[in-house]
Amino acid sequence: MNAQLATRYQLVVPPTATRIRLDFVGAAGVGLDAEGVLIVRKGQEPWCAQARAHQVLGGVDQCIAVRFALEPEGGVELIVGSHNRRHPVFIELIDADRRLGPATKDHGRSTSLSTAC
């Protein structure tokens, strides 16, 4: 399996969820790069992640837009795009293989919605 596509976390969230707060206990900092990849700095190796979301409607996977956003106090939220409010949303946090430069530290900013599933 390609390390770029390795799922690190799988979340199942209620259909009414539009914002999910993520806490990274022990992290020295979090940021977003220019492409919206989340960078969590903890120890020597930072963890980089992308998010993908989908719902299963009528037995068919439907992609849902999802993005990371930085909160003013330094936290991270997942913002879930338009979806069917009667079915749960499945979100995967995927390891992203990145050559790291400085992470964006503009708290309160977010990146454009990603529709890749």
Phi, psi and omega per residue, in radians:
M1 nan 2.372 3.110
N2 -1.166 2.275 -3.115
A3 -1.079 -0.452 -3.138
Q4 -1.161 -0.394 -3.063
L5 -1.929 0.207 -3.111
A6 -1.268 2.130 3.110
T7 -1.336 2.230 3.127
R8 -1.682 -0.742 -3.117
Y9 -2.374 2.499 3.031
Q10 -2.142 2.228 -3.130
L11 -2.066 2.436 2.979
V12 -2.040 2.054 -3.052
V13 -2.042 2.682 -3.124
P14 -1.069 2.680 -3.104
P15 -1.034 -0.462 -3.096
T16 -1.483 -0.087 -3.096
A17 -1.231 2.309 3.026
T18 -2.162 -0.356 3.112
R19 -2.387 2.244 3.136
I20 -2.179 2.096 3.127
R21 -1.431 2.343 3.096
L22 -1.975 2.296 3.074
D23 -1.991 2.287 3.107
F24 -1.989 1.565 -3.079
V25 -1.102 2.278 3.107
G26 1.471 0.008 3.134
A27 -1.257 2.445 3.088
A28 -1.381 -0.314 3.126
G29 3.021 2.805 3.074
V30 -2.337 2.674 3.106
G31 -2.826 3.083 3.083
L32 -2.158 2.448 3.022
D33 -1.512 -3.109 -3.055
A34 -1.112 -0.370 -3.135
E35 -1.703 0.081 3.116
G36 1.519 0.175 3.087
V37 -1.310 2.295 3.106
L38 -1.354 2.330 3.085
I39 -2.086 2.069 3.102
V40 -1.923 2.058 -3.123
R41 -1.689 2.046 3.137
K42 -2.647 2.038 -3.099
G43 1.233 -2.681 -3.074
Q44 -1.317 -0.632 -3.058
E45 -1.842 1.978 3.050
P46 -1.230 2.643 3.064
W47 -1.809 2.286 3.118
C48 -1.989 2.357 -3.066
A49 -2.430 2.567 2.957
Q50 -2.045 2.744 3.138
A51 -2.014 2.493 2.999
R52 -2.285 2.529 -3.140
A53 -2.415 2.584 3.067
H54 -2.723 2.886 2.992
Q55 -2.226 2.722 3.036
V56 -1.835 1.974 -3.117
L57 -2.138 2.045 -3.116
G58 1.074 0.566 3.139
G59 1.390 0.103 -3.106
V60 -2.075 2.310 3.065
D61 -1.214 2.276 3.083
Q62 -2.059 2.134 3.103
C63 -1.165 2.524 3.086
I64 -2.233 2.389 3.079
A65 -1.166 2.440 3.110
V66 -2.627 2.563 3.126
R67 -2.609 2.770 3.000
F68 -1.553 2.600 3.014
A69 -2.424 2.457 3.087
L70 -1.592 2.347 3.076
E71 -1.489 2.697 -3.117
P72 -0.987 -0.576 -3.129
E73 -1.502 0.087 3.053
G74 1.780 0.005 3.100
G75 -1.390 3.096 -3.131
V76 -2.211 2.417 3.024
E77 -2.161 2.610 2.912
L78 -1.728 2.212 3.112
I79 -1.829 2.102 -3.082
V80 -1.699 2.268 -3.139
G81 -1.323 -2.975 -3.097
S82 -1.003 2.300 -3.139
H83 -2.732 2.961 3.125
N84 -1.279 2.112 -3.052
R85 -1.434 0.231 3.106
R86 -1.937 -0.066 -3.081
H87 -2.275 2.539 3.130
P88 -1.111 2.771 3.116
V89 -1.911 2.338 3.110
F90 -1.841 2.162 -3.120
I91 -2.132 2.324 3.057
E92 -2.009 2.343 2.979
L93 -1.746 2.030 -2.992
I94 -1.835 2.342 3.031
D95 -1.046 2.289 3.108
A96 -1.964 2.162 3.119
D97 -1.442 1.918 -3.059
R98 -2.304 2.517 2.885
R99 -1.487 2.026 -2.954
L100 -1.515 2.304 2.908
G101 -2.002 -2.904 3.123
P102 -1.149 2.370 3.103
A103 -1.344 2.597 3.064
T104 -1.173 2.292 -3.114
K105 -2.014 0.408 3.129
D106 -1.375 1.512 -3.110
H107 -1.074 2.486 -3.124
G108 1.584 -0.224 3.093
R109 -1.592 2.797 3.073
S110 -2.500 3.076 -3.113
T111 -1.886 2.977 -3.125
S112 -1.166 2.759 -3.129
L113 -1.179 2.396 3.077
S114 -1.779 2.344 3.126
T115 -1.936 0.106 -3.131
A116 -1.221 2.300 3.078
C117 -1.968 nan nan
